[in-house]
Amino acid sequence: MTRKSILVTGGAGFLGSHLCGRLLADGHDVICVDNLFTGNKRNIDHLMAEPRFEFLRHDITFPLHIEVDQIYNLACPASPVHYQHDPVQTTKTSVIGAINMLGLAKRLKCPILQASTSEIYGDPTVHPQPERYWGNVNPIGPRSCYDEGKRCAETLFFDYHRQHRLEIKVARIFNTYGPRMQPNDGRVVSNFIVQALRGDPITIYGDGGQTRSFCYVDDMIEGFVRLMKSPGEVTGPINLGNPNEFTIRELAELVIEQTGSRSTLTYKSLPQDDPRQRQPDIAAAGEHLSWAPKTQLNEGLRHTIAYFDDLLSASVRGIPLNDSVMNGHQILPRSQQYGVPKEATQEAATE
């Protein structure tokens, strides 16, 4: 293996922190860049003593001057609670951030991977969703800052590839879950687990019949690494996700079962533009990356529940759940910092 210097933007986030750990374990030098808007230093505390790891607080909507061999561009708020808090900044991160990272990759002549999202498919009319499907997105809705921002980022990546012959990799990430998700980000797995552990009613938006496919974080990171290692002609976009489809109600019942909770189910109206179904077609990932997820929902939930159980126990001992309070980036009212947001959706983490 050739030791590389690798830049991970959004590296203090949920997926980014796991990717940083994996790249270090593979013997590389890692530069983690994050503005800590939704990222959390606690996610990378265990990496700080590693001599091959460096953390740089920086917002990628501003140019970055650095020397690396590869770039993974993961920077962008990924939960509706966060990306709708400042939708203009969300769009700027996806678009201007992509331009800055593509410009850096062009100067360095290095490969760059874009963390795109299944949200580019919107509320799909094709099921399951293959990469050739162009999507059904509302361009002026409350979610469009994220959906259209990521779609524009993909456009930029392929234009740089065609015009400048830049080596690109585009991963379309489907719902991902696991340790280091934030407890109050409004995404369905973290919502349900926190509510169940607290014994609160589990909030289902809509009738619970809408579906999602949940990929465990370790499988997603393996997909990233394999995509970056793939031959130069493999640009993507490539769907990465677990094709096993569950209704939201089934997920809630499974969380109650695994936590041993006495929580009941409560129903609220579905948010605007919330997709009715989401399931990846991963044939391309199998063909080009020899990749398929290995961790099924029962197993992945056990690890995730254990993480949140420890986190909630820590909060009882007076340790804040969310460092954004201390970092001066409090997104939610303080009364909600230790629970579930009042306005949430049935989304799982995508980035």
C-alpha positions in Angstrom: 0.0 0.0 0.0 1.2 3.5 -0.8 0.8 5.9 2.1 -1.2 8.9 1.0 -2.1 12.3 2.4 -5.9 12.5 2.3 -8.2 15.5 2.9 -11.7 14.8 4.4 -14.0 17.8 4.5 -16.8 17.4 7.0 -14.4 15.1 8.8 -15.8 15.8 12.3 -19.3 14.8 11.3 -21.0 11.4 11.6 -19.7 9.8 8.4 -16.6 12.0 8.2 -15.3 10.9 11.5 -15.7 7.2 10.7 -14.0 7.8 7.4 -11.1 9.5 9.1 -10.7 6.6 11.4 -10.8 4.1 8.6 -8.2 5.9 6.5 -5.8 6.2 9.5 -6.3 2.5 10.1 -5.3 1.9 6.5 -2.0 3.7 7.1 -2.7 7.1 5.5 -2.1 10.6 6.8 -5.5 12.4 7.3 -6.3 16.1 7.3 -9.8 16.6 8.7 -11.5 19.9 7.8 -14.7 21.0 9.4 -16.3 24.3 10.4 -18.1 22.5 13.4 -21.5 23.9 12.4 -22.9 20.4 12.6 -19.7 18.5 13.1 -18.6 17.7 16.7 -15.0 17.6 18.1 -16.1 14.8 20.3 -16.4 12.6 17.2 -12.7 12.9 16.6 -11.3 13.1 20.1 -10.0 9.6 19.9 -8.0 10.5 16.8 -6.3 13.7 18.1 -3.3 11.9 19.6 -2.6 10.1 16.4 0.5 11.7 14.8 -0.9 11.1 11.2 -4.1 13.0 12.0 -4.6 16.8 11.7 -7.7 18.8 12.4 -8.3 22.2 10.7 -11.3 24.3 11.5 -12.3 25.8 8.1 -15.4 26.5 6.1 -15.1 25.2 2.5 -17.1 28.0 1.1 -13.8 29.8 1.4 -10.7 28.6 -0.6 -8.4 26.1 1.1 -4.7 26.0 0.3 -3.2 22.6 1.1 -1.2 19.8 -0.4 -2.8 16.3 -0.5 -3.1 13.2 -2.7 -6.8 12.6 -2.4 -9.9 14.5 -1.4 -13.2 13.2 0.1 -15.8 16.0 0.0 -18.3 15.3 2.8 -18.9 18.8 4.1 -22.6 19.8 4.2 -25.4 19.7 6.9 -27.3 16.5 6.2 -30.4 16.4 8.4 -33.4 18.6 7.6 -33.3 20.2 11.1 -29.8 21.5 10.3 -29.9 22.2 6.6 -33.2 24.1 6.8 -31.8 26.2 9.7 -29.7 28.2 7.2 -30.8 27.1 3.7 -28.7 29.7 1.9 -25.6 28.5 3.6 -26.5 24.9 2.9 -26.7 25.7 -0.8 -23.4 27.6 -0.7 -21.7 24.7 1.0 -22.9 22.3 -1.7 -22.2 24.6 -4.7 -19.4 27.0 -3.7 -17.8 24.3 -1.5 -17.7 21.9 -4.5 -16.2 24.6 -6.7 -13.4 25.3 -4.2 -12.7 21.6 -3.6 -12.8 20.8 -7.4 -10.4 23.8 -8.0 -8.1 22.3 -5.4 -8.2 18.9 -6.9 -7.6 20.4 -10.4 -4.5 22.2 -9.1 -3.2 19.1 -7.3 -4.2 16.7 -10.1 -5.6 14.4 -7.5 -8.8 12.3 -7.4 -11.8 13.7 -5.5 -14.9 11.9 -4.2 -18.2 13.7 -3.8 -20.6 12.6 -1.1 -23.9 13.0 -2.9 -27.2 11.7 -1.7 -30.3 9.7 -2.5 -32.1 13.0 -2.0 -31.3 13.9 -5.6 -34.1 11.4 -6.5 -36.6 13.5 -4.5 -39.9 11.7 -4.0 -39.2 9.0 -6.6 -41.6 7.7 -9.2 -39.3 4.8 -10.0 -38.7 2.1 -7.4 -36.1 1.0 -6.5 -34.0 3.9 -7.7 -31.2 3.2 -10.2 -28.5 5.7 -11.1 -30.0 6.4 -14.5 -33.2 7.8 -12.9 -33.1 11.6 -13.0 -35.4 12.1 -10.0 -38.5 14.0 -8.9 -37.4 17.0 -6.9 -39.3 20.1 -6.0 -36.8 22.9 -6.9 -38.5 25.6 -4.7 -39.5 23.5 -1.6 -38.1 23.7 1.9 -35.8 20.7 1.2 -34.5 22.0 -2.1 -31.5 23.8 -0.5 -30.1 20.3 0.1 -31.6 18.4 -2.8 -30.8 20.9 -5.5 -27.5 21.9 -3.9 -26.3 18.3 -4.2 -27.7 18.0 -7.7 -25.7 21.1 -8.7 -22.6 19.7 -7.1 -22.9 16.5 -9.2 -23.2 18.8 -12.3 -20.0 20.6 -11.3 -18.1 17.4 -10.7 -19.0 16.0 -14.2 -18.3 19.3 -15.9 -14.8 19.4 -14.3 -14.3 15.8 -15.4 -15.3 16.5 -19.0 -13.7 19.9 -19.3 -10.5 19.5 -17.2 -10.2 15.6 -17.3 -10.3 15.6 -13.5 -10.6 12.2 -11.8 -13.9 12.2 -10.0 -15.9 9.7 -7.9 -19.6 10.4 -7.0 -21.3 8.4 -4.4 -25.1 8.7 -3.9 -25.6 7.9 -0.2 -28.8 6.3 1.0 -30.0 6.5 4.6 -27.1 5.6 6.9 -27.1 5.1 10.6 -24.7 4.2 13.5 -22.7 5.5 16.4 -21.9 9.3 16.4 -25.3 10.3 14.9 -26.5 13.4 16.8 -29.3 12.7 19.2 -31.3 15.8 18.3 -30.8 16.1 14.5 -34.4 15.1 13.6 -33.5 11.9 11.8 -35.6 8.8 12.1 -33.1 6.3 13.7 -31.7 8.7 16.3 -35.2 10.0 17.0 -36.7 6.6 17.6 -33.8 5.3 19.7 -33.7 8.4 22.0 -37.4 8.4 22.4 -37.5 4.7 23.2 -34.6 4.9 25.7 -36.3 7.8 27.5 -39.7 6.0 27.5 -41.3 8.8 25.5 -43.9 8.2 22.8 -42.3 7.4 19.5 -43.3 10.0 16.9 -44.2 8.7 13.4 -44.9 11.3 10.7 -47.6 10.2 8.3 -49.2 6.8 8.6 -45.8 5.0 9.0 -46.2 3.1 5.7 -43.5 5.1 3.9 -40.3 3.1 3.5 -36.6 3.6 3.9 -33.5 1.4 3.5 -31.0 1.7 6.3 -27.3 1.1 5.8 -24.9 0.7 8.7 -22.0 3.2 8.8 -19.2 0.7 8.5 -20.6 -0.7 5.3 -21.0 2.9 3.9 -17.4 3.7 4.7 -16.2 0.5 3.0 -18.1 1.7 -0.1 -16.4 5.1 -0.1 -13.0 3.5 0.1 -13.7 1.0 -2.6 -15.0 3.8 -4.9 -11.9 5.9 -4.4 -9.7 2.9 -5.2 -11.7 2.0 -8.3 -10.2 2.5 -11.8 -10.2 6.1 -13.1 -13.0 5.4 -15.7 -15.4 4.5 -12.8 -16.7 8.0 -12.0 -20.2 7.1 -10.8 -22.6 8.2 -9.8 -22.9 5.0 -7.8 -25.7 4.2 -5.3 -24.4 3.2 -1.9 -27.0 1.9 0.5 -28.7 -1.2 1.9 -31.5 -2.4 -0.4 -33.5 -4.1 2.4 -36.6 -1.9 2.7 -38.5 -1.3 5.9 -41.6 0.8 6.7 -41.1 3.5 9.3 -43.6 1.7 11.5 -41.5 -1.5 11.3 -38.4 0.4 12.3 -40.2 1.9 15.3 -41.4 -1.5 16.4 -37.9 -3.0 16.1 -36.4 -0.2 18.2 -39.0 -0.7 20.9 -38.3 -4.4 20.9 -34.5 -4.0 21.0 -34.6 -1.3 23.8 -37.2 -3.1 25.8 -39.0 0.2 26.0 -42.6 0.8 27.0 -42.9 3.6 24.5 -46.1 3.8 22.5 -46.5 5.1 18.9 -47.9 8.5 18.2 -48.7 9.9 14.7 -48.3 13.4 13.2 -48.7 14.9 9.8 -46.0 14.2 7.1 -43.7 17.1 6.3 -43.8 18.7 2.9 -41.9 16.8 0.2 -41.0 13.9 2.5 -40.3 10.9 0.2 -42.9 8.1 0.3 -40.4 5.4 -0.5 -36.6 5.1 -0.8 -34.7 2.0 -1.9 -31.3 1.8 -3.7 -30.6 -0.3 -6.8 -27.0 -1.3 -6.0 -26.2 -3.3 -9.1 -23.6 -0.8 -10.2 -21.8 -1.0 -6.8 -21.7 -4.7 -7.1 -20.4 -4.7 -10.6 -17.8 -1.9 -10.3 -16.8 -2.1 -6.6 -17.7 -5.7 -5.7 -19.5 -4.0 -2.8 -22.7 -4.9 -0.9 -23.7 -4.1 2.7 -23.0 -6.9 5.2 -24.6 -5.5 8.4 -28.3 -6.0 8.6 -30.7 -3.8 10.6 -31.0 -5.9 13.7 -27.2 -6.0 14.3 -26.6 -2.4 13.4 -29.4 -1.2 15.7 -27.8 -3.0 18.6 -24.5 -1.0 18.2 -26.4 2.2 17.7 -28.7 1.7 20.7 -25.7 1.0 22.9 -24.0 4.2 21.7 -27.1 6.3 22.5 -27.6 4.5 25.8 -24.1 5.6 26.8 -24.7 9.1 25.5 -27.9 9.5 27.5 -26.2 8.2 30.6 -23.5 10.7 30.2 -26.0 13.5 30.0 -27.5 12.4 33.3 -24.0 12.9 34.7 -24.0 16.5 33.4 -22.0 16.0 30.2 -23.7 17.8 27.3 -25.0 15.6 24.5 -24.2 18.2 21.8 -20.9 20.2 21.7 -22.6 22.7 19.5 -23.9 24.4 22.7 -20.3 24.9 23.8 -19.0 25.8 20.3 -21.4 28.7 19.9 -23.4 27.0 17.2 -26.5 26.2 19.1 -29.0 25.1 16.4 -32.0 24.2 18.7 -33.5 25.8 21.8 -31.7 24.7 24.9 -34.8 22.8 26.0 -34.4 20.5 23.0 -30.7 19.9 23.3 -31.2 16.7 25.2 -34.2 15.4 23.4 -35.8 15.1 20.0 -36.6 18.2 17.9 -40.2 19.3 17.8 -40.2 19.4 14.0 -38.5 16.2 12.8 -38.8 14.1 9.7 -38.5 10.4 8.8 -35.0 10.8 7.4 -32.0 8.8 8.4 -28.5 10.2 8.2 -27.2 10.6 4.7 -23.9 12.2 5.4 
